[in-house]
Amino acid sequence: MKTIFQDLEYLKKSIEDKKAQKILKELEENIHLLKTKSGLTQLMNRKKLAKITRNVEYENELKELQRYFQHLPNPGEITFFDRSWYNRAIVEPVFDFCTPEQYEKFMKEVPEIEHALIDDGIILIKFWFSITKENQQKRFKERMTNPLKHWKLSPVDQKAQEMWDKVTYYKEEMFSRSHTGYAPWIIVDSNDKKRARLESIRYVLSKIPYEGKDDAKINLHHDPEIVERYHRRTHSEK
């Protein structure tokens, strides 16, 4: 029986297109940073971004989003954001890093901002890497005791474990208010990290057009038990 890592390696070697290999390699490197956080992937033309920011009538929120926009890639490249601008949807209100008015304004406006981006031809993928409270606690304990992993643990992460119920409330609000048909939330069961990586790669490759994709000898159908589109049910157990 093949291991997950063998599957990953096969997935990489089976794609001949250089752009697709670059996408796959970068995803494999960056996905290690994604735990119970949202990830955002965008393919964007910088010139078109300038046009978008002038035409969208949400100057205050766009000013907040500019710190992410400045890191967007050139055409044909891919960028991964850990948490992304959705910090404003969960982390900031949980820890009082923003006012209730700022939070509410963001939640009302972000769907339309994303709609404008997508209308301009951007491929937008919003991942939520889900984990149970118990598994998250185990990983935090391991990071606290392992010098090689200690750097991964932030004070905010530790506090979030203590405030699980509040985080869950804002998480559900985020899903309910920012999940749309054009920019859906994709939930990834990350309790098994290796499988989460593999199936996330499959999902990304299935959504991005590249030369030779139709002739690929690999399975780009993700496991629906691990990767699923959000639907309005409670995810508080994850």
QUIKA-V803343 format. One record per residue. N is the residue number from 1. SS is DSSP state (H for helix, E for strand, - for the rest). BURIAL is + if it has 16 or more other C-alpha atoms within 10 Angstrom, else -. Layout:
# QUIKA-V803343
n = <N,N>
ss = <SS,SS>
burial = <BURIAL,BURIAL>
This chain:
# QUIKA-V803343
n = <1,2,3,4,5,6,7,8,9,10,11,12,13,14,15,16,17,18,19,20,21,22,23,24,25,26,27,28,29,30,31,32,33,34,35,36,37,38,39,40,41,42,43,44,45,46,47,48,49,50,51,52,53,54,55,56,57,58,59,60,61,62,63,64,65,66,67,68,69,70,71,72,73,74,75,76,77,78,79,80,81,82,83,84,85,86,87,88,89,90,91,92,93,94,95,96,97,98,99,100,101,102,103,104,105,106,107,108,109,110,111,112,113,114,115,116,117,118,119,120,121,122,123,124,125,126,127,128,129,130,131,132,133,134,135,136,137,138,139,140,141,142,143,144,145,146,147,148,149,150,151,152,153,154,155,156,157,158,159,160,161,162,163,164,165,166,167,168,169,170,171,172,173,174,175,176,177,178,179,180,181,182,183,184,185,186,187,188,189,190,191,192,193,194,195,196,197,198,199,200,201,202,203,204,205,206,207,208,209,210,211,212,213,214,215,216,217,218,219,220,221,222,223,224,225,226,227,228,229,230,231,232,233,234,235,236,237,238>
ss = <-,-,-,H,H,H,H,H,H,H,H,H,H,-,-,-,-,H,H,H,H,H,H,H,H,H,H,H,H,H,H,H,H,-,-,-,-,E,E,E,E,E,E,-,-,H,H,H,H,H,H,H,H,H,H,-,-,-,H,H,H,H,H,H,H,H,H,H,H,-,-,-,-,-,-,-,-,-,E,E,E,E,-,H,H,H,H,H,-,-,H,H,H,H,-,-,-,-,-,H,H,H,H,H,H,H,H,H,H,H,H,H,H,H,H,H,H,H,H,-,-,-,E,E,E,E,E,E,E,E,-,-,H,H,H,H,H,H,H,H,H,H,H,H,H,-,-,-,-,H,H,H,-,-,H,H,H,H,H,H,H,H,-,H,H,H,H,H,H,H,H,H,H,H,H,H,H,H,-,-,-,-,-,-,E,E,E,E,E,-,-,-,H,H,H,H,H,H,H,H,H,H,H,H,H,H,H,-,-,-,-,-,H,H,H,-,-,-,-,-,-,-,-,-,-,-,E,E,E,-,-,-,-,-,-,-,-,->
burial = <-,-,-,-,-,-,-,+,-,-,+,+,-,-,+,-,-,-,-,+,+,-,+,+,-,-,+,+,-,-,+,-,-,+,+,+,+,+,+,+,+,+,+,+,+,+,-,-,+,-,-,+,+,-,-,-,-,+,-,-,+,+,-,-,+,-,-,-,+,-,-,+,+,-,-,-,-,+,+,+,+,+,+,+,+,+,-,+,+,+,+,+,+,+,-,-,-,-,-,-,-,+,+,-,-,+,+,-,-,+,+,-,+,+,+,+,+,+,-,-,-,+,+,+,+,+,+,+,+,+,+,-,-,-,-,+,-,-,-,+,-,-,+,+,-,-,-,-,-,-,-,-,-,-,-,-,-,-,-,+,+,-,-,-,-,-,+,+,-,+,+,+,-,+,+,-,-,+,+,-,-,-,+,+,+,+,+,+,+,+,+,-,+,-,+,+,+,+,+,+,+,+,+,+,+,-,-,-,-,-,-,-,+,-,-,-,-,-,-,+,-,+,+,-,-,+,+,+,-,+,-,-,-,-,+,+,-,+>
